[in-house]
Amino acid sequence: MRAAAIIGPQASPKGLRHGFGIANAQASIPQSLTQRWMGHARLETTGIYQNAVGSEERAFAQRAWVGQSFTSGEP
């Protein structure tokens, strides 16, 4: 963890696992694959990574607007 400069709550097995789930969600990896890779019995458990908050939520929102151009008067 020190060599990778991972500190705080993320520097734990649970933190790394959460980071993996969030990274998959941000990379649009299908939930079924993430479910299998993480060993979740239920897809609902994997779905928690799609319900990100804070900086993770902002990253999802930013991706939604990449490449969009807006001009006045258009919907």
N, C-alpha and C positions, 0 to 999 in steps of 0.2 A: 504494500500500500504506500509506503514512504517513497519508494522508487517511482511510482506512478503519480505521486503528489495527490493522492486521494486522502482527504482528511475529514474529520467530523463523522456524522451518522452514516455517510456514504461508505466509510471505511469499515464495513462489516459485511458478512455474507448476505444479510438481508438488504443492505444498501446497494450492494452490487447487483443483486437479483432484481431489485426495483429498477435500478438504472437500465438493466438489460431489457426489462419489459417496456419501459418508457422509450428507449432507443428504438425498439422494434415498432412501437406505435408511431413514432415520429418518422420512421422510414417506410411507413405503410406496409409493413410485413403483415400478411394475412393473420388474423387472430387465431385461426386454426393451427397455423405453424407455430406461433408463439405459445399457444396452449400445449402443443406436443413438446416443444423444446423445454418448457418450464415444468412439465409434468403435472399440469393441472387436470383434474378429473372433469371439471365443469368449465364450459366456455364463459360462464358468468364470472368466474374467478379471474380469468384472463382479461375480461372486459374492464376491470378496474383501471387498467393502464390507459384505456381510451378516455377515462374520466379524469384527466390530469388537471392540475390547478397551478396557479402561480406562473413561474417562468416557463414551465412545460406547456401550460395552456396558451400562453402568448406565442410560443414557437409554433403550435398548431395553427393558431389564427394567422400568423404571419405567412405560413405556407399557403393558406387559402387565398391570399391576395397576391402572391408572386405572379408576375407577368400580366396582371390586370392593368388596363389603362382606363381612365375615367375622363370623360369630357362633360362639360356642363350641358344640361338639357337632355342627356341620355339617361334612361333608367338604370 
